[in-house]
């Protein structure tokens, strides 16, 4: 278990973070007479400008561009809807997997003994599969959020056109990009941290099973209870990360005079959310540490 202890120590240092990050016209046929060529050109021009006979039946290029934008928007909405449906299905599977793991651990706790070797191997395998699904789900949620961020950034650019001071415009754009990077950075870091905690817990589960198999009469109720608490804490932390991965933070511009307050409000919202997630991860870290302590008592 030295590797688990070293790993938890390194993770403790890694989690010593503060959420309040610093932001900061074709020519006519040559064989035709000139007069006939001229008449053909005049007729062609008349057809082009005749209502309903221009490009794609439009009277001008503006309706065409508008229609193209609407077509692209409709296509994007279709893709986003399909992506949301896929993510929803994967989340439901993930929730079911977590519940199955929780129930198996509850059964182990209620018995007061270790489960069979095969049952433990199955549980550890399920924990591994859930970790992989968790990472995949976070990636999908972030991809969906980034699409929303890109759309929101376009809207922000439009609003910033009304701001005369270009220095302020550049500053707002920079903060907007940094906010997105900071959120993504913490999500990546915390996803790795919770996956490590879950891996440590799986090793403790295997260790408890090995101890129970090699000796009899040992009271495993305390360590099993600690394992259950740690699993619940990790699940809560993972859910918080998944929720955070879906969030976007867009600066809502009101007036040029109020830009500082607009930026500050977005920063505050980000820091508040990050702080809440960080607290849950630290609770999970403490719970895994307690499970390790209880395991060491029965070795």
Secondary structure, DSSP 8 states (H G I E B T S, - for coil): -HHHHHHHHHHHHHT---S----------TTS-HHHHHHHHHHHHHHHHSTT-SGGG-SSHHHHHHHHHHHHHHHHHHHHHHHHHHHHHHHHHHHHHHHHHHHHHHHHHHHTS---HHHHHHHHHHHHHHHHHHHHHHHHHHHHHHHHHHHHHHHHHHHHTT---HHHHHHHHHHHHHHHHHHHHHHHHHHHHHHHHHHHHHHHHHHHHHHHHH-SS---HHHHHHHHHHHHHHHHHHHHHHHHHT---------GGGHHHHHHHHHHHHHHHHHHHHHHHHHHHHHHHHHHHHHHHH-
